[in-house]
Amino acid sequence: MARTGADQSQSRKQSQNQKRRLWPLLAVNFFMADMQSGIGPFVGVFLAQSGWNTGLIGTAMTIGNVAGMLITTPVGAFIDATRHKRLMVVLPGAAVVAASSIILISQNFWAVATSQVATAMAGAAIVPAVTGITLGIVGQKGFNRQNGRNQAFNHAGNMLGAAASGFLGWRFGYFSVFMLAALFGAITVACVFMIAPGSIDHRAARGSKEDDPKHQPSGFTVVLKHKPILVLALALAFFQLGSAPIVTLYGLSAVTGKLANGPSFVAAIIVIAQGTMIISSVIGMRVAEKRNYWWLMLVAFLVLPLRGLSACLLSGWWGVVPVEVLDGIGAGLLSVAVPGMVARSLYSTGRVNLGQGAVITIQGAGAAVSPALAGWVAQWAGYSPAFLICGGMGVVAAAIWIAMRSAIRHL
């Protein structure tokens, strides 16, 4: 009995130590949300109120998205190799805050485009870095559940940051939104350094076999030969082509149509979406434990056509709730399913973060083109056709996903 009691005591201590290691990680996910985007969600309406048209706004954002797309794969490979993963959150976060200040100082096209490039490149590094840190702390077995918690905290941070940004932007102007992002950045840095370096198993963090210390990472070409990853990335590229511009276009349609105040309307969009994402990411985590990620991805893809149709039929404040609840369902499920699928599919290769970067790169191709495409369609044909085209991309993504099911249904 005494031995049993000692074992139970040891187990409790291990559980408490695990929780102490995880709380800083959850805090990072909470506070990095506002730091990661800076004033990004408010850029569209800020520039529109400064006299920019939708096509020019979309073009500037596309330039940034292309830069972010190109850097994600090499960044993922670097995160696999480096033992300084915490700095890969700190340095890009500081770059985002600095880039956001450029837009406030100058609304020159190339200044704004440069800011978008810096923000996109920095944001591309943060996500795989946090994924690697998480995998390094909890290992493959604990990743699905911890990633679900991470995403719930991240969405909660986005929701709080957006609500505060909307109020501050309405009350004091866009400079206060920037100051809030800088504050969240400082808190994030403090939380990152609370994660003990020794708590990160760098072999587990890159997806190497945890019980084989001599296991060497596979070559870079393992990602190119991995069919499930390629199918996942292709479907996500079409999904992002339709999904990425809807928030910006919906905000622009309301603001330019004099249906809403810029900062408060954009904040409402983000708060509703992120609040829904908290719920859907937790549900997604639990569904993945009982079934697999394939069904989560399919539901996320099929939500996009409904979202595009809602945005087309409902304008201004009338459409905020249905459009953004649907956004929250799709994005919340993807935030759990995509990292989980990559980590599970590439386990034992030692190239999980390279795979994360490659998926982000290919899906980023869709996100990169989408602002310019949707912006010019909206300018030439109107917002309603642009929303319908965006929604149609979800049908394409779902068709690819179903057609290639045999390659990915086990994940």
C-alpha positions in Angstrom: 0.0 0.0 0.0 2.8 2.4 0.9 4.4 1.8 -2.5 1.1 2.5 -4.2 0.8 5.7 -2.2 4.3 6.7 -3.2 3.5 6.0 -6.9 0.4 8.1 -6.7 2.3 10.9 -5.1 5.0 10.8 -7.8 2.2 10.8 -10.5 0.6 13.9 -8.9 4.0 15.6 -8.9 4.6 14.8 -12.5 1.1 16.1 -13.4 1.7 19.3 -11.5 5.1 19.8 -13.2 3.4 19.2 -16.6 0.8 21.9 -15.9 3.5 24.4 -14.8 5.3 23.8 -18.1 2.0 24.3 -20.1 0.6 27.4 -18.6 3.3 29.7 -20.1 2.6 28.0 -23.5 -1.1 28.7 -23.2 -0.3 32.3 -22.2 1.9 32.7 -25.2 -1.0 31.5 -27.4 -3.4 33.9 -25.8 -1.3 37.1 -26.0 0.5 36.4 -29.3 -2.8 36.6 -31.2 -2.9 40.4 -31.1 0.8 40.8 -31.5 1.0 38.4 -34.4 -1.4 40.5 -36.6 -0.6 44.0 -35.2 -3.2 46.3 -36.7 -3.6 43.9 -39.6 -7.3 43.3 -39.3 -7.9 47.1 -39.3 -5.6 47.8 -42.3 -8.3 47.6 -44.9 -10.8 50.0 -43.3 -7.9 52.3 -42.2 -6.7 52.6 -45.8 -10.2 52.9 -47.2 -10.8 55.9 -44.9 -7.5 57.3 -46.1 -8.8 57.3 -49.7 -7.6 54.0 -51.1 -9.8 51.9 -53.4 -10.4 48.2 -52.9 -8.2 47.1 -55.8 -5.1 48.9 -54.4 -5.8 47.7 -50.9 -6.0 44.1 -52.1 -2.8 44.5 -54.2 -0.8 45.7 -51.2 -2.0 42.8 -49.1 -1.2 40.4 -51.9 2.4 41.5 -52.0 2.7 40.8 -48.3 1.0 37.5 -48.6 3.3 36.4 -51.4 6.4 37.2 -49.3 4.9 35.3 -46.3 4.1 32.3 -48.6 7.7 32.1 -49.9 9.4 32.1 -46.5 7.3 29.6 -44.6 8.9 26.4 -45.9 12.5 27.5 -45.2 11.4 28.8 -41.9 9.8 25.5 -41.0 13.1 23.7 -41.9 15.0 26.1 -39.7 12.7 25.5 -36.8 13.2 21.7 -37.2 17.0 22.3 -36.9 17.3 25.1 -34.3 17.4 24.7 -30.6 16.4 28.3 -30.1 12.7 27.9 -30.9 11.6 30.4 -28.3 13.5 33.2 -30.2 11.5 32.3 -33.3 8.4 33.6 -31.5 10.1 36.7 -29.9 11.9 38.1 -32.9 9.1 37.9 -35.5 6.7 39.3 -32.9 8.8 42.4 -32.5 9.0 42.7 -36.3 5.2 42.7 -36.5 4.9 45.6 -34.0 7.5 47.6 -35.9 5.9 46.9 -39.2 2.5 48.1 -37.9 4.0 51.4 -37.0 4.9 52.1 -40.6 1.3 52.2 -41.8 0.5 54.8 -39.1 3.4 57.0 -40.2 2.9 56.7 -43.9 0.1 55.7 -46.3 2.4 55.7 -49.3 1.7 52.5 -51.4 5.2 51.1 -51.1 5.5 51.9 -47.4 2.2 50.0 -46.8 3.3 47.1 -49.0 6.7 46.9 -47.1 4.8 46.8 -43.9 2.6 44.0 -45.2 5.6 42.0 -46.3 7.3 42.3 -42.9 4.1 41.4 -41.1 3.4 38.3 -43.3 7.0 37.1 -43.1 7.1 37.4 -39.3 3.6 35.8 -38.9 4.8 32.9 -41.0 7.5 32.1 -38.5 5.4 32.3 -35.3 2.9 29.6 -36.1 5.3 26.7 -36.9 7.5 27.8 -34.0 4.7 27.5 -31.5 3.7 24.2 -33.0 7.3 22.9 -32.6 7.5 24.1 -29.0 4.1 22.4 -28.3 5.2 19.1 -29.9 8.5 19.3 -28.0 6.8 19.7 -24.6 3.9 17.2 -24.9 5.1 14.8 -27.6 3.1 13.1 -30.3 0.6 11.5 -28.0 -0.3 14.7 -26.2 -0.3 17.0 -29.3 -3.9 16.8 -30.4 -5.3 17.7 -27.0 -2.7 20.4 -26.3 -3.0 21.9 -29.7 -6.8 22.2 -29.2 -6.2 24.0 -25.9 -3.6 26.2 -27.6 -6.1 27.2 -30.3 -8.9 27.9 -27.8 -6.6 30.3 -25.9 -5.4 31.8 -29.2 -8.9 32.5 -30.3 -9.8 33.9 -26.9 -6.8 36.3 -27.1 -7.9 37.4 -30.6 -11.4 38.0 -29.3 -10.2 40.1 -26.3 -7.7 41.9 -28.4 -10.2 42.7 -31.1 -12.8 44.0 -28.6 -10.2 46.2 -26.9 -8.9 47.4 -30.3 -12.4 48.2 -31.5 -13.2 50.3 -28.4 -9.8 52.0 -28.4 -9.9 52.7 -32.1 -13.4 54.2 -31.9 -12.5 56.2 -28.8 -8.9 57.3 -29.4 -8.0 56.4 -33.0 -5.8 53.8 -34.8 -2.6 54.7 -32.8 -4.2 53.2 -29.7 -4.7 49.9 -31.6 -1.0 49.9 -32.4 -0.1 50.5 -28.7 -2.3 47.6 -27.6 -0.6 45.3 -30.1 2.8 46.5 -28.7 1.6 45.8 -25.1 0.5 42.3 -26.0 3.8 41.8 -27.7 5.7 42.7 -24.5 3.6 40.3 -22.5 4.1 37.5 -25.1 7.9 37.9 -24.9 7.7 37.6 -21.1 5.6 34.5 -21.3 7.9 32.9 -24.0 10.9 33.2 -21.6 8.9 31.6 -18.8 9.0 28.4 -20.9 12.0 26.5 -19.6 14.4 25.6 -22.4 14.9 22.2 -20.8 11.2 21.4 -21.1 11.4 21.2 -24.9 12.6 17.9 -26.4 13.9 19.1 -29.7 13.8 15.6 -31.3 10.1 15.3 -30.4 9.6 18.9 -31.6 10.6 18.1 -35.1 8.7 14.8 -35.2 11.6 12.3 -34.8 10.9 9.0 -33.0 10.8 9.7 -29.3 12.1 6.3 -28.3 15.0 6.2 -30.8 17.7 8.8 -29.9 19.8 7.8 -32.9 17.0 8.4 -35.4 18.0 11.0 -38.1 15.6 13.4 -39.8 14.5 12.4 -43.3 15.6 14.5 -46.3 13.7 17.6 -47.4 12.1 15.7 -50.3 10.1 13.6 -47.9 7.4 16.4 -48.0 7.3 16.4 -51.8 6.8 12.7 -51.9 4.2 12.6 -49.1 0.8 12.4 -50.9 -1.4 13.2 -47.9 0.5 16.5 -47.3 0.2 17.5 -50.9 -3.6 16.8 -51.0 -4.1 18.7 -47.8 -2.1 21.7 -49.1 -3.9 21.8 -52.4 -7.4 21.7 -50.9 -6.4 24.4 -48.4 -5.0 26.6 -51.2 -8.5 26.7 -52.9 -10.2 27.2 -49.5 -7.9 30.2 -48.6 -8.5 31.7 -52.1 -12.1 32.1 -51.1 -11.9 32.5 -47.3 -9.1 35.0 -46.8 -10.6 38.1 -48.4 -14.1 37.9 -47.0 -13.5 39.6 -43.7 -11.7 42.5 -45.4 -14.4 42.8 -48.2 -17.2 42.6 -45.7 -15.7 45.3 -43.6 -15.1 47.5 -46.6 -18.6 47.0 -48.0 -20.1 48.2 -44.7 -17.7 51.1 -44.2 -17.8 52.4 -47.8 -21.6 52.0 -47.8 -21.8 54.2 -44.6 -23.4 51.3 -42.8 -21.0 51.1 -39.9 -18.0 52.7 -38.1 -14.7 51.3 -39.2 -12.9 50.2 -36.0 -16.0 49.1 -34.1 -17.4 47.1 -37.1 -14.1 45.3 -37.8 -13.8 44.5 -34.0 -17.3 43.1 -34.0 -16.5 40.8 -36.9 -13.4 39.5 -35.2 -15.0 39.1 -31.8 -17.9 37.0 -33.1 -15.6 34.9 -35.3 -13.0 34.3 -32.6 -15.6 33.5 -30.0 -17.1 30.8 -32.3 -13.6 29.5 -32.9 -13.0 28.9 -29.2 -16.0 26.5 -29.2 -15.3 24.9 -32.5 -11.6 24.2 -31.8 -12.5 22.5 -28.5 -15.2 20.4 -30.2 -12.8 19.7 -33.1 -10.2 18.4 -30.6 -12.6 16.0 -29.0 -14.0 14.8 -32.4 -10.4 14.1 -33.6 -9.8 11.9 -30.5 -12.8 9.7 -31.4 -12.7 9.7 -35.2 -10.0 11.4 -37.3 -9.2 14.8 -38.9 -10.7 14.0 -42.4 -14.3 14.8 -41.3 -13.3 18.0 -39.6 -11.6 19.3 -42.8 -14.7 18.4 -44.9 -17.1 20.3 -42.6 -14.7 23.3 -42.6 -14.6 23.3 -46.5 -18.4 23.0 -46.8 -19.0 26.0 -44.4 -17.3 28.4 -46.8 -20.1 28.4 -49.5 -22.7 29.1 -46.8 -20.5 32.0 -45.6 -20.1 33.5 -49.1 -23.8 33.3 -49.7 -24.6 34.9 -46.3 -22.2 37.8 -47.1 -23.8 38.2 -50.5 -27.4 38.4 -49.1 -26.8 40.2 -45.8 -25.0 43.6 -45.5 -23.7 45.7 -42.7 -24.7 44.8 -39.1 -27.4 42.4 -40.3 -25.0 39.9 -41.6 -22.2 40.1 -39.0 -23.5 37.2 -36.9 -24.2 34.6 -39.5 -21.2 35.4 -41.7 -18.7 35.4 -38.8 -20.2 32.5 -36.9 -19.7 30.4 -40.1 -16.1 31.8 -40.3 -15.5 30.8 -36.7 -16.7 27.2 -37.3 -14.5 26.7 -40.4 -11.4 28.4 -39.1 -11.7 26.8 -35.6 -11.9 23.3 -37.0 -8.9 24.0 -39.4 -6.8 25.4 -36.5 -7.0 22.0 -34.9 -7.1 19.7 -37.9 -4.3 21.1 -40.0 -1.4 21.0 -37.5 -2.7 17.7 -36.2 -2.8 16.1 -39.6 0.7 17.3 -40.5 2.1 16.1 -37.1 0.4 12.7 -37.4 1.3 12.2 -41.1 5.0 13.1 -40.8 5.6 11.5 -37.4 9.0 9.7 -37.4 10.4 11.7 -40.3 11.9 14.5 -38.2 10.4 17.1 -40.6 7.1 18.0 -39.0 7.8 21.8 -39.0 9.1 21.7 -42.5 5.8 20.0 -43.4 3.9 22.7 -41.5 5.8 25.3 -43.5 5.2 23.6 -46.8 1.5 23.3 -46.2 1.3 27.0 -45.2 3.3 27.9 -48.3 0.9 26.1 -50.7 -2.2 27.3 -49.0 -0.6 30.7 -48.8 -0.6 30.7 -52.6 -4.3 30.9 -52.5 -4.3 33.5 -49.7 -1.7 35.6 -51.5 -3.7 35.9 -54.7 -7.1 36.3 -53.0 -7.1 39.9 -51.8 -6.1 41.3 -55.2 -8.5 39.0 -57.1 -11.4 39.7 -54.8 -10.6 43.4 -54.5 -10.6 43.9 -58.2 -13.8 41.8 -58.7 -15.5 43.9 -56.0 -14.4 47.1 -57.7 -15.5 46.1 -61.2 -18.6 44.0 -60.6 -19.6 44.8 -57.0 -19.3 43.1 -53.6 -22.1 40.5 -54.1 -20.4 38.7 -57.1 -17.1 38.8 -55.2 -18.7 37.1 -52.2 -20.3 34.4 -54.3 -17.0 33.6 -56.1 -15.2 33.4 -52.7 -17.8 30.9 -51.4 -17.5 28.8 -54.6 -13.9 28.1 -53.7 -15.1 26.1 -50.7 -17.0 23.8 -53.1 -13.8 23.2 -55.1 -11.8 22.5 -51.9 -14.5 20.0 -50.8 -14.5 18.3 -54.2 -10.7 17.8 -54.1 -10.9 16.5 -50.5 -13.6 13.9 -51.4 -12.0 12.8 -54.7 -8.6 12.1 -52.9 -10.1 10.5 -49.8 -8.3 7.2 -50.2 -5.0 9.0 -49.7 -5.9 10.8 -46.5 -8.9 9.1 -44.8 -6.7 7.4 -42.2 -5.4 10.7 -40.7 
